[in-house]
Amino acid sequence: MAETFHLGLNASDISGATLAIVPGDPDRVARIAQLLDEPRALAAHREFTSWIGKLDGNSVVVCSTGIGGPSTSIAVEELAQLGVTTFLRVGTTGGIQPNVNPGDVIVTTGAVRLDGASLHFAPMEFPAVADFECTTALVAAARDSGSTTHVGITASSDTFYPGQERYDTTTGRVVERLRGSLDEWQSMGVLNYEMESATLFTMCASSGWRAGCVAGVLVNRTQQEMPDAATIAATESNAVAIVVAAARQLAS
């Protein structure tokens, strides 16, 4: 019987790992794990796919979170139950500042809490902030890769469409409090939108765990909404290499 309700894992499965790389996409897990030594599949349940591997002899878990804060909170909680205390999110994103271009990399230092799940871990006054050591490692790895790297604030929304002020939906409706929000975040210097960092950061910072987030930019939403396939493949591959390099430093 697995110790964890959703991940289907026991403490023995993760071989003493205290660091996890947490992409959203289950299909991304194996690709990340193949960059580790001795990669091995562990489990796959719903949106949660997990592998184990090693970096310089240290065990590292790779586990998908699915999309958004609620499922992210499940993955993080159950990995923490098994002894993981450092979480590195890797994903893709849409930039909203004019100088953030496809192929660039964003390392998030803090998140605008446009989610609901983070409120289940700390009141709104508590900041959704990344761990300094995780952020430093991700920035160093991103710059070492030669990537154009932006470091700053992310807007982290529970929804892909209205929460990120997209009107290309069946109803075209965005509730009043979110109309004009994209312009407002831009004026405050927010770099991008994504859907997990607010929950991840609030949960970890309030629990004494470490968390960081790096994302490859697929589009600049001031210019277009849809990325091309070549940009997706190259950007994802670069972001994955960066998170593995940071994990190597943090796991040692």
C-alpha positions as CSV (number, residue, x, y, z in Angstrom):
1,M,0.0,0.0,0.0
2,A,1.4,3.4,-1.0
3,E,1.9,5.9,1.8
4,T,0.6,8.8,-0.4
5,F,-3.1,9.0,-1.4
6,H,-2.6,10.5,-4.9
7,L,1.0,10.0,-6.0
8,G,1.1,6.3,-5.2
9,L,4.5,6.5,-3.7
10,N,6.2,5.2,-0.5
11,A,9.2,6.8,1.2
12,S,11.4,3.9,0.0
13,D,10.5,4.8,-3.6
14,I,12.3,8.1,-3.5
15,S,15.5,6.8,-2.0
16,G,16.0,9.6,0.5
17,A,15.5,12.4,-2.0
18,T,14.9,15.8,-0.5
19,L,14.6,17.7,-3.8
20,A,11.9,17.4,-6.4
21,I,11.7,18.9,-9.9
22,V,8.0,19.7,-10.5
23,P,6.8,20.4,-14.0
24,G,3.1,20.7,-14.7
25,D,2.9,18.4,-17.7
26,P,3.1,14.6,-17.1
27,D,4.7,14.1,-20.5
28,R,7.6,16.3,-19.5
29,V,8.6,14.1,-16.6
30,A,10.4,11.4,-18.5
31,R,12.2,13.9,-20.6
32,I,13.5,15.6,-17.5
33,A,14.4,12.3,-15.8
34,Q,16.5,11.2,-18.8
35,L,18.9,14.1,-18.0
36,L,19.5,12.5,-14.6
37,D,21.7,9.5,-13.8
38,E,20.0,6.1,-13.4
39,P,16.5,7.4,-14.3
40,R,13.6,5.1,-13.3
41,A,9.8,5.4,-13.6
42,L,8.0,5.3,-10.3
43,A,4.2,5.8,-10.7
44,A,1.5,7.4,-12.8
45,H,-1.9,8.3,-11.4
46,R,-4.1,11.0,-12.9
47,E,-2.0,14.1,-13.5
48,F,0.8,12.8,-11.3
49,T,3.6,11.0,-13.1
50,S,6.8,10.5,-11.1
51,W,10.4,9.3,-11.9
52,I,13.5,9.1,-9.7
53,G,17.1,9.6,-10.7
54,K,20.4,10.9,-9.4
55,L,22.6,14.0,-9.7
56,D,26.2,13.5,-8.5
57,G,25.0,10.6,-6.4
58,N,22.1,12.5,-4.8
59,S,18.5,11.2,-5.4
60,V,16.2,13.6,-7.2
61,V,12.4,13.1,-7.8
62,V,10.7,14.4,-10.9
63,C,6.9,14.6,-10.4
64,S,4.3,16.4,-12.4
65,T,1.7,18.6,-10.7
66,G,-0.9,19.0,-13.4
67,I,-2.2,22.5,-14.2
68,G,-3.0,25.0,-11.5
69,G,-2.7,25.5,-7.8
70,P,-5.0,22.8,-6.4
71,S,-3.3,19.9,-8.0
72,T,0.1,21.5,-7.3
73,S,-0.7,21.6,-3.6
74,I,-1.5,17.9,-3.6
75,A,1.8,17.0,-5.3
76,V,3.8,19.2,-3.0
77,E,2.1,18.0,0.2
78,E,2.5,14.3,-0.6
79,L,6.1,14.7,-1.7
80,A,6.8,16.6,1.6
81,Q,5.2,13.7,3.5
82,L,7.9,11.5,2.0
83,G,10.7,13.9,3.0
84,V,11.1,16.3,0.1
85,T,11.8,19.9,1.3
86,T,13.0,21.6,-1.9
87,F,10.7,22.1,-4.9
88,L,11.9,23.5,-8.3
89,R,9.0,24.2,-10.7
90,V,9.8,24.3,-14.4
91,G,7.3,25.3,-17.1
92,T,6.4,27.5,-20.0
93,T,4.8,30.9,-19.9
94,G,3.5,33.9,-21.8
95,G,5.4,37.2,-21.3
96,I,3.5,40.5,-20.9
97,Q,6.3,43.0,-20.9
98,P,7.4,44.3,-24.4
99,N,11.0,43.2,-23.8
100,V,10.2,39.6,-22.9
101,N,10.6,37.6,-26.1
102,P,9.9,34.0,-27.1
103,G,12.9,31.8,-26.1
104,D,13.7,34.0,-23.1
105,V,13.7,32.6,-19.6
106,I,11.9,34.0,-16.5
107,V,13.0,33.2,-13.0
108,T,10.2,34.2,-10.6
109,T,11.0,35.9,-7.3
110,G,7.4,36.3,-6.2
111,A,3.9,35.8,-7.5
112,V,0.8,37.9,-7.6
113,R,-1.7,35.7,-5.9
114,L,-4.5,35.4,-8.4
115,D,-5.3,31.9,-7.2
116,G,-7.6,30.5,-4.5
117,A,-5.5,27.5,-3.4
118,S,-2.8,29.6,-1.7
119,L,-5.4,31.1,0.7
120,H,-5.8,27.6,2.1
121,F,-2.2,27.8,3.4
122,A,-1.8,31.4,4.4
123,P,-3.8,34.6,4.5
124,M,-3.6,37.1,1.6
125,E,-1.2,39.3,3.5
126,F,1.4,36.5,3.4
127,P,3.7,37.0,0.4
128,A,4.1,34.3,-2.3
129,V,7.9,34.5,-2.5
130,A,10.6,32.1,-3.8
131,D,13.4,30.8,-1.7
132,F,16.6,32.9,-2.1
133,E,19.0,29.9,-2.6
134,C,16.6,28.3,-5.2
135,T,16.3,31.6,-7.1
136,T,20.0,32.2,-7.1
137,A,20.7,28.7,-8.4
138,L,18.1,29.1,-11.2
139,V,19.4,32.5,-12.2
140,A,23.0,31.3,-12.4
141,A,22.0,28.2,-14.4
142,A,19.9,30.4,-16.8
143,R,22.6,32.9,-17.4
144,D,25.2,30.1,-17.8
145,S,23.0,28.7,-20.5
146,G,23.4,31.9,-22.5
147,S,19.6,32.6,-22.3
148,T,18.2,36.1,-22.1
149,T,17.1,35.9,-18.4
150,H,14.4,38.0,-16.7
151,V,14.1,37.9,-12.9
152,G,11.0,39.3,-11.2
153,I,7.3,39.0,-10.5
154,T,4.8,36.6,-12.1
155,A,1.1,36.9,-12.1
156,S,-0.2,33.4,-11.1
157,S,-3.8,32.7,-12.0
158,D,-6.1,29.9,-11.3
159,T,-7.6,30.2,-14.8
160,F,-6.1,30.3,-18.2
161,Y,-8.7,32.5,-19.8
162,P,-10.5,35.1,-17.7
163,G,-7.8,35.2,-15.0
164,Q,-5.3,36.1,-17.6
165,E,-7.7,38.5,-19.3
166,R,-8.3,36.5,-22.4
167,Y,-11.5,37.3,-24.3
168,D,-11.2,34.6,-27.0
169,T,-13.7,32.3,-25.2
170,T,-17.2,31.0,-26.0
171,T,-18.8,33.7,-23.9
172,G,-16.1,36.4,-24.4
173,R,-16.8,37.3,-20.7
174,V,-14.2,38.5,-18.2
175,V,-15.6,39.6,-14.9
176,E,-15.4,43.2,-14.0
177,R,-12.6,43.0,-11.5
178,L,-10.3,41.4,-14.0
179,R,-11.0,43.8,-16.9
180,G,-7.9,45.9,-17.5
181,S,-5.9,43.7,-15.1
182,L,-3.3,42.8,-17.8
183,D,-2.5,46.5,-18.3
184,E,-2.4,47.0,-14.6
185,W,0.1,44.2,-14.0
186,Q,2.2,45.5,-16.9
187,S,2.4,48.9,-15.4
188,M,3.6,47.4,-12.2
189,G,6.4,45.5,-13.9
190,V,4.9,42.0,-13.8
191,L,6.8,39.9,-16.3
192,N,4.4,37.1,-17.2
193,Y,1.4,34.9,-16.4
194,E,1.4,31.3,-15.3
195,M,-0.8,29.1,-13.0
196,E,1.2,27.4,-10.2
197,S,3.8,29.6,-8.6
198,A,1.4,31.5,-6.2
199,T,0.3,28.3,-4.6
200,L,3.8,26.7,-4.6
201,F,5.5,29.7,-3.1
202,T,2.9,30.4,-0.4
203,M,2.7,26.8,0.6
204,C,6.4,26.3,0.8
205,A,7.4,29.6,2.4
206,S,4.7,29.2,5.1
207,S,5.8,25.6,5.8
208,G,9.6,26.1,6.0
209,W,10.3,24.5,2.6
210,R,12.3,25.9,-0.3
211,A,10.8,26.6,-3.7
212,G,11.9,28.2,-7.0
213,C,10.4,28.6,-10.4
214,V,11.8,28.9,-13.9
215,A,9.8,29.2,-17.1
216,G,10.6,29.4,-20.8
217,V,8.7,32.1,-22.7
218,L,6.6,30.7,-25.5
219,V,4.9,34.0,-26.6
220,N,4.8,37.6,-25.9
221,R,1.1,38.4,-25.4
222,T,1.5,42.0,-26.5
223,Q,2.3,40.5,-29.9
224,Q,0.6,37.1,-30.3
225,E,-1.1,34.3,-28.4
226,M,-0.2,31.1,-30.2
227,P,3.4,29.8,-30.2
228,D,4.9,27.8,-33.1
229,A,6.0,24.2,-32.6
230,A,9.7,24.9,-33.1
231,T,9.6,27.6,-30.4
232,I,7.8,25.3,-28.0
233,A,10.3,22.5,-28.4
234,A,13.4,24.7,-28.1
235,T,12.1,26.7,-25.2
236,E,11.0,23.7,-23.2
237,S,14.3,21.9,-23.8
238,N,16.2,25.0,-22.6
239,A,14.1,25.4,-19.4
240,V,14.5,21.7,-18.6
241,A,18.3,21.9,-18.9
242,I,18.3,25.0,-16.6
243,V,16.3,23.4,-13.9
244,V,18.4,20.3,-13.9
245,A,21.6,22.4,-13.6
246,A,20.1,24.3,-10.7
247,A,18.9,21.0,-9.1
248,R,22.5,19.6,-9.3
249,Q,23.8,22.6,-7.3
250,L,21.0,22.5,-4.7
251,A,21.0,18.8,-4.2
252,S,24.7,18.6,-3.4
